Amino acid sequence: MGDGPVDPRRRVPRTDTLLADPVLAAATATLGREQVKAIVSHAQGRARRGELNPDEVRDAAVAALPTPGPRLVLNATGVVLHTNLGRAPLSSAAVAAVVAAAGHTDVELDLATGRRARRGRGALDALAAAVPDAGAVHVVNNGAAALVLAATALAAGREIVVSRGELVEIGDGFRLPDLLESTGARLREVGTTNRTTLADYAAALGPQTGFVLKVHPSNFRVTGFTSAVGVRQLATLGVPVVVDIGSGLLGADPLLPDEPDAASTLRAGAALVTASGDKLLGGPQAGLLLGDVEVIDRLRRHPLARALRVDKLTLAALTATVNQPETPTRVALHADPGALRERVERLRDRLGADGRKAEVVPAVAVVGGGGAPGVELDSWALSLPERYAAPLRVGDPPVLGRVVRGRLLLDLRCVPADADEAVRAAVLRVPGDD
Ligand SMILES: *Cc1c(COP(=O)(O)O)cnc(C)c1O
């Protein structure tokens, strides 16, 4: 060691120091140690050549990591099915099933005979067992795909008769009428925005009719002078009735009395029910089609079905979800407000012990995901100064709350109970000066 100024190259952080950085260490889990090491040594090289200050090496390496895929977020928004957060989180049973199905699988093979088997029969059998009123079942990519397949196979070049009160926009500019007409089917609109009668439907029927469509207006409510025709009445018209129930409830849920379910809708006489897999069912993104055997057969055999078919990972997650329906979505929906309050109070007390002032406030959670717009769920939230919102959102793991009148509310209803400690640690990582 000489007496002169330290050679800047000597101060370039060592590889093992950099690999111990929490962000870089976490990256080795997904990218592998060799790739992260290469990124680190590239940044060290730039510092040795004088292109970077030694204290910029860590940040340069982090910035050079590939953009990560979707990250796990702690959902403290109080919105159970948050569309921007990927709607339903999978149950641990579904996650385990996805992991198990990620290699070679028997998704299309009967191991007993060694012969080709019906693709995804586990999911189809589980759905058929859960909804015995369905003669047959088919699964496609999402709810929109289910409608496209139904419209194409049953009404291309013909008419779909639908109430003007049910031509809805689901969200993000996705409009049902545009989707249906993109298949080559024509919409025959009947009734008015607020009132449609059985006679309106009857007057529109003719040789051109493909089917009557009933859409659950899942993200808004029309109140006042209204009237709509139920499935039971529509089924008397003598043409197939297709019902888009949206949310994917297989059976009735007393907590959500206005949400239609597949079993009741089929019992009322629907020939076909379409629904999403990642809303109230609490499973993976998927489109469920349940209905009469002949109708489902026509859908399955249509060439378009191949383009809409689901991946083995989806089938694995769906099977596990239907077989074991105590999903995180159900748990969050049915969480007891008293128990939520205790969790929030415990969190407040523990943060208080670390010098962080937070309050416990009542909150209102919602179903979200374009479902059950009239339902309010009593909940409890931790209230923090608004300045916590941004650092928590960009933290690791990100914690997403809701800003209301200058306060950040963290509603624990959709946070798994075993993640309260992660929320506490995330709050403590935000520099505290309050
Ligand atoms: C959500 C929804 C859809 C679209 O389903 P995706 O699974 O998002 O494609 C269609 N119709 C209704 C009534 C819905 O609620």
The ligand as an ORCA input file, in Angstrom:
! r2SCAN-3c Opt
* xyz 0 1
  C     -65.549    -10.356    -17.572
  C     -66.652    -10.524    -18.512
  C     -66.409    -10.905    -19.840
  C     -65.019    -11.075    -20.390
  O     -64.378    -12.175    -19.830
  P     -62.777    -12.317    -19.941
  O     -62.483    -13.581    -19.197
  O     -62.205    -11.094    -19.314
  O     -62.446    -12.398    -21.385
  C     -67.494    -11.092    -20.673
  N     -68.747    -10.912    -20.224
  C     -69.028    -10.562    -18.941
  C     -70.450    -10.388    -18.524
  C     -67.989    -10.347    -18.051
  O     -68.261     -9.989    -16.790
*
